[in-house]
């Protein structure tokens, strides 16, 4: 059983980056000339979790808060992100995606989902059922 668990663990570790690479490549195609991947990631985060501080977004991205400032400035100028003063702490500024930012995020996401559907269409019904079960199990394990 231990060998099986180790094999499954290695498979997850090797497969996940391939899936993420596919998703990133498709996102790049959608955003080409419009948004950089880091800008898209910021929009993604703010669309899912509005009202984050700049330091929270920077921590999530793994970069320094001052490094994020220029990117946020660009997104604010393009009216995709808005800065909001924190009512409780006036020194803190919160970030949220604007309706336009959320719309772009949703549009890109839908286009990538179409590409994933094309990939899934290539497998049999029984493989789709197995994949559905496996993904549910992974979600449970990593939640």
trRosetta pair geometry for C-beta under 8 A, 3 or more apart (Angstrom, degrees):
i j d omega theta_ij theta_ji phi_ij phi_ji
1 4 5.5 -55 -154 35 37 115
1 5 6.4 37 151 -19 68 104
2 5 5.8 -54 -151 35 32 112
2 6 6.4 32 151 -19 64 107
3 6 5.6 -56 -149 37 31 112
3 7 6.3 33 152 -21 65 105
4 7 5.6 -52 -147 35 31 112
4 8 6.4 31 153 -17 64 105
5 8 5.7 -53 -147 37 31 112
5 9 6.2 34 153 -22 64 107
6 9 5.6 -52 -147 35 30 114
6 10 6.4 30 154 -17 64 105
7 10 5.9 -55 -149 37 29 109
7 11 6.4 32 152 -21 64 107
8 11 5.6 -55 -148 35 31 114
8 12 6.4 32 154 -19 65 103
9 12 5.9 -53 -151 34 31 110
9 13 6.3 28 152 -17 64 110
10 13 5.6 -57 -146 40 32 113
10 14 6.1 22 158 -13 67 111
11 14 6.0 -61 -142 43 27 104
11 15 5.8 17 163 -14 67 117
12 15 6.1 -61 -133 42 24 103
12 16 6.0 30 169 -30 63 110
12 138 7.3 161 -122 -119 122 117
13 16 6.6 -44 -136 23 18 112
13 17 8.0 14 164 -9 49 101
14 17 7.2 -64 -168 32 29 102
14 18 7.4 23 147 -13 62 112
15 18 5.7 -62 -159 36 42 113
15 19 6.4 39 151 -20 75 105
16 19 5.8 -56 -149 35 34 110
16 20 6.3 28 156 -15 68 108
17 20 5.6 -57 -142 42 34 110
17 21 6.0 42 156 -27 68 104
18 21 5.6 -49 -145 32 29 114
18 22 6.7 33 153 -19 61 102
19 22 5.8 -54 -156 33 31 112
19 23 6.5 28 150 -15 65 107
20 23 5.6 -54 -146 39 35 111
20 24 6.1 36 155 -20 68 106
21 24 5.8 -54 -144 38 29 111
21 25 6.3 31 155 -21 64 106
22 25 5.9 -56 -149 35 27 111
22 26 6.5 23 155 -14 63 108
22 115 7.9 -169 163 128 100 122
22 116 7.9 110 128 -92 124 81
22 119 7.7 33 178 -63 152 159
23 26 5.9 -59 -150 39 30 109
23 27 6.2 32 152 -21 65 107
23 112 6.2 57 -146 -172 74 134
23 116 7.8 13 -92 -71 85 114
24 27 5.5 -54 -146 36 32 113
24 28 6.3 37 153 -23 65 103
24 37 6.6 28 -158 -135 94 136
25 28 5.6 -51 -150 32 31 114
25 29 6.7 34 151 -21 62 102
26 29 5.6 -48 -151 31 36 114
26 30 6.6 34 151 -17 65 104
26 111 7.3 -175 166 118 104 90
26 112 4.5 119 120 -120 129 88
26 115 4.9 -158 -124 55 143 162
27 30 5.7 -57 -152 37 34 111
27 31 6.0 12 158 -4 69 115
27 37 6.4 89 111 -120 119 88
27 40 5.9 157 173 126 119 161
27 108 6.2 57 -136 169 74 121
27 112 6.0 0 -69 -79 69 136
28 31 6.0 -68 -137 49 27 98
28 32 6.3 58 157 -63 64 84
28 37 6.0 -28 -85 -71 85 107
29 32 5.9 -21 -152 -21 28 116
30 34 8.0 -63 135 46 60 129
30 107 7.7 166 -175 118 126 85
30 108 4.3 128 132 -134 148 89
30 111 5.0 140 -101 81 127 143
30 112 6.7 -74 -27 -51 143 89
31 34 5.2 -122 -164 65 55 95
31 35 4.0 -73 -158 62 115 88
31 36 7.1 178 141 -70 133 2
31 37 6.8 151 67 -76 151 51
31 39 7.7 162 -167 73 140 103
31 40 5.2 -86 -83 -60 154 134
31 108 6.4 20 -59 -116 87 139
34 104 7.7 -163 147 -152 131 129
35 39 4.4 -136 -168 90 93 121
35 40 4.8 111 125 -59 132 86
35 43 7.2 -41 -151 -3 155 139
35 104 7.2 119 -34 157 141 138
36 39 4.6 96 52 6 78 103
36 40 7.0 -142 93 -5 41 85
36 71 7.9 -94 56 -128 126 108
37 40 5.5 -53 -147 37 34 113
37 41 6.3 39 153 -24 66 103
38 41 5.4 -50 -147 33 35 115
38 42 6.6 39 153 -21 65 99
38 61 6.8 65 -148 -151 97 135
38 71 6.2 -80 121 -126 116 150
39 42 5.7 -50 -153 31 34 112
39 43 6.6 34 150 -16 65 103
39 71 5.9 -156 -88 -165 78 104
39 74 7.0 -72 -106 94 128 123
39 75 6.0 170 -150 -73 101 109
39 80 8.0 55 174 92 108 152
40 43 5.6 -54 -151 37 36 112
40 44 6.2 42 150 -24 67 104
40 105 7.6 143 -158 -107 74 74
40 108 6.7 -96 -143 112 123 171
41 44 5.4 -49 -147 33 32 117
41 45 6.4 32 155 -18 64 104
41 61 6.4 115 117 -107 132 104
42 45 5.9 -56 -150 37 30 109
42 46 6.2 18 157 -10 66 111
42 57 6.1 47 -132 -172 89 130
42 61 7.3 -15 -77 -67 80 136
42 68 7.7 140 -99 -154 130 106
42 71 6.4 158 -31 138 155 124
42 72 7.2 -151 -169 -85 155 72
42 75 6.5 -114 100 -53 138 162
42 81 7.0 -33 134 -73 118 145
43 46 6.0 -63 -142 45 28 103
43 47 5.9 30 159 -23 67 109
43 75 7.2 -168 -67 -138 91 136
43 80 6.2 -48 -98 158 117 119
43 81 7.1 -123 -94 -65 73 101
43 97 5.6 82 -151 -106 70 121
43 101 5.1 -149 -134 -177 105 101
43 102 7.9 -171 -176 -79 97 35
43 104 6.6 -50 -176 86 159 109
43 105 4.8 -160 142 -75 111 109
44 47 6.0 -56 -144 34 23 109
44 48 6.5 10 159 -7 60 111
44 105 5.9 159 -86 -140 53 117
45 48 6.1 -69 -153 43 27 103
45 49 6.0 -38 172 42 67 102
45 52 7.0 -43 141 19 108 156
45 57 6.0 137 105 -127 147 90
45 60 5.9 124 -128 111 149 155
45 61 7.9 -96 -27 -56 156 92
46 49 6.7 -76 -120 70 26 63
46 50 6.1 59 -178 -103 69 54
46 52 6.5 -122 -103 26 75 111
46 57 7.3 -4 -62 -100 94 128
46 81 6.2 61 76 -118 174 102
46 95 5.7 -81 -110 126 129 98
46 96 5.7 155 -177 -150 110 30
46 97 4.2 140 111 -37 108 87
46 101 6.9 -12 90 134 124 141
47 50 7.6 13 -131 -63 15 83
47 97 4.6 -1 -73 11 69 158
47 101 6.8 -152 -70 126 98 94
47 102 5.0 136 -122 -114 106 76
47 105 4.4 -145 -41 92 160 171
47 106 7.6 -171 -163 -46 152 77
49 52 5.6 54 118 -48 105 118
50 96 4.1 33 -154 -126 96 103
50 97 6.7 -99 -99 25 91 77
51 84 6.9 -47 -114 59 80 134
51 94 4.5 -8 -153 -179 64 136
51 95 7.5 156 -124 63 17 39
51 96 5.6 7 -55 -70 54 106
52 56 4.3 -123 -176 85 102 129
52 57 5.3 118 114 -52 129 88
52 60 8.0 -15 178 -7 156 138
52 94 6.6 130 62 -155 20 78
52 95 5.6 -33 69 56 74 91
52 96 7.9 135 20 -76 67 57
53 56 4.6 101 54 1 78 102
53 57 7.3 -147 94 -2 44 84
53 86 7.6 -11 -90 -57 98 132
53 92 5.6 -59 -112 -165 120 107
53 93 7.0 109 -139 74 72 50
53 94 6.1 -61 -82 -103 54 56
53 95 7.2 100 -149 6 13 91
54 57 5.7 -55 -151 38 36 110
54 58 6.1 37 151 -21 68 108
54 65 5.3 90 124 -152 102 101
54 68 5.8 168 -175 96 97 131
54 69 7.1 38 -169 -83 146 67
54 72 6.4 -53 -119 -49 112 162
54 93 6.4 27 -19 76 108 97
54 95 6.1 96 -75 -28 66 125
55 58 5.4 -51 -141 39 34 114
55 59 6.2 40 156 -23 65 102
55 65 4.7 -31 -95 -86 69 131
56 59 5.8 -50 -147 34 29 112
56 60 6.5 31 153 -19 61 106
57 60 5.6 -55 -150 36 32 113
57 61 6.3 21 155 -10 66 110
57 68 6.1 139 100 -162 107 157
57 72 7.9 111 84 -76 152 118
57 95 6.2 -20 -30 51 143 144
58 61 5.9 -63 -146 44 29 104
58 63 5.3 -97 -158 80 80 73
58 64 6.2 -21 -177 145 133 16
58 65 4.2 -125 -9 -84 166 56
58 67 7.0 121 -135 58 113 91
58 68 4.5 -120 -86 -18 96 142
59 62 7.5 33 -180 -72 30 34
61 68 6.8 131 47 -90 144 117
63 67 4.5 -103 162 82 115 136
63 68 5.9 136 94 -54 117 90
64 67 4.5 97 63 -1 82 107
64 68 7.4 -152 96 -7 46 86
65 68 5.6 -57 -154 33 37 113
65 69 7.1 58 148 -43 64 89
66 69 5.4 -27 -158 -4 42 121
67 70 7.5 -53 -179 23 37 99
67 71 7.8 24 137 -2 63 112
68 71 5.5 -65 -161 44 51 113
68 72 5.8 49 146 -23 83 107
69 72 5.8 -60 -147 38 29 108
69 73 6.2 34 154 -24 66 105
70 73 5.5 -49 -147 32 32 116
70 74 6.6 34 153 -20 63 102
71 74 5.8 -53 -154 33 32 112
71 75 6.5 26 151 -13 65 107
72 75 5.6 -57 -146 41 34 109
72 76 6.1 37 153 -22 68 106
72 81 6.2 -95 -151 97 72 148
72 83 7.5 77 163 -70 121 106
72 95 6.5 -90 -135 -111 124 138
73 76 5.7 -56 -147 36 28 111
73 77 6.4 29 154 -19 64 106
74 77 5.8 -54 -149 35 29 111
74 78 6.4 17 155 -8 64 110
75 78 5.8 -60 -145 45 31 106
75 80 4.6 -85 -167 70 83 105
75 81 3.9 39 128 14 118 117
75 101 7.1 51 -176 -104 108 127
76 79 7.4 32 179 -79 34 32
76 80 7.7 -97 -70 50 21 66
76 81 5.4 -64 -71 79 62 87
76 82 6.7 104 -124 -107 85 34
76 83 6.2 -7 -106 -17 135 99
79 82 8.0 16 -151 -68 55 86
79 98 5.7 -56 165 47 69 166
79 100 5.5 45 118 47 95 147
79 101 7.8 -146 127 -40 52 90
80 97 6.7 -37 162 -148 68 77
80 98 5.9 -147 -162 33 18 105
80 100 5.7 -98 -101 100 57 98
80 101 3.6 107 -176 -86 69 96
80 104 6.5 -31 -130 25 117 140
81 95 5.8 -5 -177 -168 116 101
81 96 7.0 157 -156 82 68 35
81 97 6.0 -51 -101 -107 66 45
81 98 6.4 -137 -81 -13 11 88
81 101 5.6 83 -62 -79 55 158
82 95 7.4 155 79 -151 43 53
82 96 5.6 -18 58 64 90 85
82 97 7.9 60 15 156 79 8
82 98 5.2 97 -26 -71 103 93
83 93 4.9 -8 -169 177 106 123
83 94 7.3 138 -162 73 53 45
83 95 6.1 -28 -102 -96 59 67
84 93 6.9 140 67 -167 37 68
84 94 4.5 -30 68 67 94 99
84 95 7.5 177 20 -80 82 19
84 96 6.3 21 -5 5 124 111
85 90 6.2 5 -177 -138 115 63
85 92 7.8 113 -163 86 53 56
85 93 6.1 -44 -100 -110 46 70
85 94 7.6 20 111 18 3 85
86 89 4.6 0 100 59 132 75
86 90 6.9 -144 70 -81 79 23
86 91 7.9 -26 49 60 117 46
86 92 4.0 7 10 85 142 102
86 93 6.8 -132 -16 -90 87 18
86 94 5.5 112 -72 -30 82 101
88 92 7.9 -6 75 48 78 127
89 92 4.2 44 98 12 112 115
97 101 3.6 -140 -164 101 90 125
97 102 4.8 121 122 -57 126 76
97 105 6.6 -23 -151 -15 159 139
98 101 4.6 101 44 5 68 102
98 102 7.1 -131 94 -2 37 86
99 102 5.6 -53 -145 38 32 112
99 103 6.3 38 153 -25 64 105
100 103 5.6 -52 -148 32 31 115
100 104 6.6 31 154 -17 64 102
101 104 5.9 -53 -150 35 32 108
101 105 6.3 34 151 -20 64 107
102 105 5.5 -53 -147 37 33 116
102 106 6.2 32 155 -19 66 107
103 106 5.8 -55 -147 37 29 110
103 107 6.2 31 154 -21 64 108
104 107 5.6 -54 -145 36 31 113
104 108 6.3 27 159 -15 66 106
105 108 6.2 -61 -151 38 25 106
105 109 6.2 25 154 -20 63 112
106 109 5.6 -57 -145 38 29 114
106 110 6.3 31 157 -21 65 105
107 110 5.9 -55 -150 33 27 110
107 111 6.6 25 153 -17 62 106
108 111 5.7 -57 -152 36 33 112
108 112 6.4 29 153 -16 67 106
109 112 5.9 -57 -149 38 30 108
109 113 6.3 35 151 -23 65 106
110 113 5.5 -52 -148 34 32 116
110 114 6.7 40 151 -24 62 99
111 114 5.7 -47 -156 26 34 115
111 115 7.0 32 148 -16 62 101
112 115 5.6 -52 -156 34 40 113
112 116 6.5 40 147 -19 68 102
113 116 5.5 -52 -147 36 36 112
113 117 6.3 43 151 -24 66 102
114 117 5.6 -50 -150 32 32 115
114 118 6.8 37 150 -22 62 100
115 118 5.6 -47 -154 29 35 115
115 119 6.9 35 148 -17 62 101
116 119 5.6 -53 -156 34 38 113
116 120 6.3 34 149 -17 70 106
117 120 5.6 -56 -143 40 34 109
117 121 6.2 45 154 -30 66 103
118 121 5.7 -47 -148 26 29 118
118 122 7.5 37 151 -28 55 99
119 122 6.1 -55 -172 16 37 115
120 123 6.3 -60 -165 29 47 104
120 128 6.6 78 -179 -110 100 102
120 131 7.6 -158 -133 93 101 163
123 127 4.0 -101 166 91 117 136
123 128 5.9 149 97 -55 108 76
123 131 7.2 85 97 -24 157 140
124 127 4.6 97 56 7 77 102
124 128 7.0 -134 100 -6 43 86
125 128 5.5 -52 -149 33 33 114
125 129 6.6 34 152 -19 65 102
126 129 5.6 -49 -150 34 35 112
126 130 6.4 35 151 -18 65 105
127 130 5.6 -52 -146 39 35 112
127 131 6.1 39 152 -22 66 106
128 131 5.5 -53 -146 37 30 114
128 132 6.3 36 153 -23 64 104
129 132 5.6 -51 -149 32 31 114
129 133 6.5 29 153 -15 63 105
130 133 5.8 -56 -151 38 32 110
130 134 6.1 31 152 -19 66 110
131 134 5.6 -55 -143 39 30 111
131 135 6.1 29 159 -19 66 106
132 135 6.1 -55 -145 36 25 108
132 136 6.5 27 154 -19 61 107
133 136 5.8 -56 -152 35 30 112
133 137 6.4 30 151 -19 64 107
134 137 5.6 -56 -151 36 32 113
134 138 6.3 33 152 -19 67 104
135 138 5.5 -49 -145 36 35 112
135 139 6.2 40 154 -22 65 103
136 139 5.7 -51 -148 34 30 114
136 140 6.5 31 151 -19 63 106
137 140 5.7 -55 -151 35 32 112
137 141 6.3 32 152 -20 66 107
138 141 5.6 -54 -145 36 32 112
138 142 6.0 -1 167 7 68 114
139 142 6.6 -73 -138 52 21 89
139 143 5.9 35 161 -47 63 109
140 143 6.1 -45 -137 10 23 115
